[in-house]
Amino acid sequence: GFQVEDVSIGRSGGAWRLLSRPTPGTVNAPAASLGLVTGQESPQTAASLDWSALAAWPGTLAFYMPVANLESICRCLTDAGRAADTPAAVVQWAGTARQRVATGTLADIAEKARRAGLEPPAIALVGEVVSLREQIEWFQRRPLFGQRIAVTRAPDQAAQLAEALEELGAAVIECPLIAIDPPADATALRQAVANLGRFHWIVFTSVNAVEAFFAAVVDAGADARALAGCKLCCIGPATGRRLEQFGLRCDLQPVEAGTAALAEAMAAAMAKNLSGARVLVPRSDIAPPDLPEALTARGAHVTAVEAYRTRTDPAAAEALRRLLEAGEVDWITFTSPSTVAGMLSAVDARSLRARPVRLASIGLVTSAALRRAGLEPTVEAREHTVPGLVDAIVAACRRAREG
């Protein structure tokens, strides 16, 4: 905390100034006190500030929006008695993933900020605390600092990924390439829910499938007890965790993702034989036929119903295309084949290959969708989850810094 005593606040020339005198006998640590000063005073109106008091300030001075008048500010401080070798810094876009910093002294900080190309919005700091930057600076040392990462998930599912990336220093660009809508015709889903007792297995291939299915269960006036005779299979830990939030645990979760692994795991769970097993697969309208086909080939009777629709958002796809053309994206994250399709609706794969942008895939199925388009994922999550995807990006950035 800061202890500020004998504070006087005045207003002059449309700018606030905060001045404080230290208590006699106190020890002034580099950041024991803080003065907030306008940086907008022009050389013609700078006399309205008490430069003698500012030059004698024992702690840190922070000048807001000082870029245009930085040279004048430094000159006024030194003319009023502040040592020219006093540490100083200019911080552009402070506290964001776009932060840039120039450090120096009152004698040269204006020139250093100019050479660094620092522009508003910015803040200038003057005082000994600047000399401690190398010891206490942590913000720009975060593993993803400055990385511009496009998150392409649907808006209601993007928060977990976006927050994790931002916490690690990334500048997140939300480009929700897909949106999740109710099925165009829910008749088949309602009929399946009304006859759950006839199914041996229900296979959930995504979090969206779990949510859409249980919305239909609730709409039917039923609850989890209606699934008492069914075994539940989930692809991926995230889908399993979402199922647990409805009070149910999956009976089977294949170690490997993908259609073949799921069919193998289900067959193994039924002593290598799916013959006669009745399997319900609630899924997206654009889900490929490979899973029902693989299960049917093993003798299962599969009922695949449209539980939700996956729609490409043309505006988001076009926005991503413009960002890529402007060179403002370092990474694109893909959490499903539908996000790949959404990108390709506006972005040509050949032009993307010619750019330095990196592609992060959440797992095998999503990677396969990228490769079908002729795009090789830069990283693929070992654990096919959002935390796994973040870990893969962090590891790649660490290798790039070290290599």
Secondary structure by P-SEA (a helix, b strand, c coil): cccccbbbbbbcccbbbbbbbcccccccccccbbbbbbcccccccccccaaaaaaacccbbbbcccccaaaaaaaaaaaaccccccccccccccccccbbbbbbccccaaaaaaaacccccbbbbbcccccccccccccccccccccbbbbccccccaaaaaaaaaaacccccccccbbbbccccaaaaaaaaaccccccbbbbccaaaaaaaaaaaaaacccccccccbbbbbccaaaaaaaaaaccccccccccccaaaaaaaaaaaaccccccbbbbbbbcccccaaaaaaaaaaccbbbbbbcbbbbbcaaaaaaaaaaaaaccccbbbbccaaaaaaaaccccaaaaaaccbbbbbccaaaaaaaaaacccccbbbccccaaaaaaaaaaaaaaaaac
